[in-house]
Amino acid sequence: MSHSPKVAIVTGASQGIGAGLVTSFLERGYHVVANSRRIERTHDSERLQSVAGDIADPETARKVVSTTIERFGRVDTLVNNAGIFLAKPFVDYSEEDFTKVMSVNVAGFFYVTQQAVRQMLKQGNGHVIQITTSLDEQPIKEVPSALANLSKGGLNSATRALAIEFADRGVRVNAVSPGVIKTPMHTPETHDLLSALHPMKRMGEILEIIDAVMYLESASFVTGEILHVDGGQHAGKW
């Protein structure tokens, strides 16, 4: 009996964790739709479709999911990886900062997840995964992060709420909660400082986040989980 390949959507897919997830899903035989604001179609193929656009725009979210269905026929997995992090003292955040962070981190999640889950419910199965932050549960004085807590903390809470809402309808909802990961957004001269923000005294690697996502993808009896991959940050102040 033959089985059609699974289909994954990855947002924030142009670099770092998102690009790594696209590669990993392809290596596992998935068809993938990759989204980011400036993603290029250079590597598109029979199994990879890029959709450029700001996921905070509801039209982009609709296009990402409709393209997935038109091209590959279904949506098995959505990874909400797109996000913005701005570390500032709370009183220094501007209205523009607030709008930017909430648009990508919250509105982007809402629009594309709503579209994807509608399709998953029609299918009777699916999996939604958020990339959030351990700062939600364990703030660090050296990293003022109120907007990250407000937005990504909301995603952690929504993850549990949606997991319960859809648990008996075949759709699982989980999150991976990272510490600071060694991606292109962190220049080498910052690595020692950022390593010190973890009890394990190192930054995380992109592959460690990918491994966590793939574990949740394969763990059919796991839903509502916030999986910490943070070098011990969530365990408490050290």
Rosetta blueprint (number, residue, H / E / L):
1 M L
2 S L
3 H L
4 S L
5 P L
6 K L
7 V E
8 A E
9 I E
10 V E
11 T E
12 G L
13 A L
14 S L
15 Q L
16 G H
17 I H
18 G H
19 A H
20 G H
21 L H
22 V H
23 T H
24 S H
25 F H
26 L H
27 E H
28 R L
29 G L
30 Y L
31 H E
32 V E
33 V E
34 A E
35 N E
36 S E
37 R L
38 R L
39 I L
40 E L
41 R L
42 T L
43 H L
44 D L
45 S L
46 E L
47 R L
48 L E
49 Q E
50 S E
51 V E
52 A E
53 G L
54 D L
55 I L
56 A L
57 D L
58 P H
59 E H
60 T H
61 A H
62 R H
63 K H
64 V H
65 V H
66 S H
67 T H
68 T H
69 I H
70 E H
71 R H
72 F H
73 G L
74 R L
75 V L
76 D L
77 T E
78 L E
79 V E
80 N E
81 N L
82 A L
83 G L
84 I L
85 F L
86 L L
87 A L
88 K L
89 P L
90 F H
91 V H
92 D H
93 Y L
94 S L
95 E H
96 E H
97 D H
98 F H
99 T H
100 K H
101 V H
102 M H
103 S H
104 V H
105 N H
106 V H
107 A H
108 G H
109 F H
110 F H
111 Y H
112 V H
113 T H
114 Q H
115 Q H
116 A H
117 V H
118 R H
119 Q H
120 M H
121 L H
122 K H
123 Q H
124 G L
125 N L
126 G E
127 H E
128 V E
129 I E
130 Q E
131 I E
132 T L
133 T L
134 S H
135 L H
136 D H
137 E L
138 Q L
139 P L
140 I E
141 K L
142 E L
143 V E
144 P L
145 S L
146 A H
147 L H
148 A H
149 N H
150 L H
151 S H
152 K H
153 G H
154 G H
155 L H
156 N H
157 S H
158 A H
159 T H
160 R H
161 A H
162 L H
163 A H
164 I H
165 E H
166 F H
167 A H
168 D H
169 R H
170 G L
171 V E
172 R E
173 V E
174 N E
175 A E
176 V E
177 S E
178 P E
179 G L
180 V L
181 I E
182 K L
183 T L
184 P L
185 M L
186 H L
187 T L
188 P H
189 E H
190 T H
191 H H
192 D H
193 L H
194 L H
195 S H
196 A L
197 L L
198 H L
199 P L
200 M L
201 K L
202 R L
203 M L
204 G E
205 E L
206 I H
207 L H
208 E H
209 I H
210 I H
211 D H
212 A H
213 V H
214 M H
215 Y H
216 L H
217 E H
218 S H
219 A L
220 S L
221 F L
222 V L
223 T L
224 G L
225 E L
226 I E
227 L E
228 H E
229 V E
230 D L
231 G L
232 G L
233 Q H
234 H H
235 A H
236 G L
237 K L
238 W L
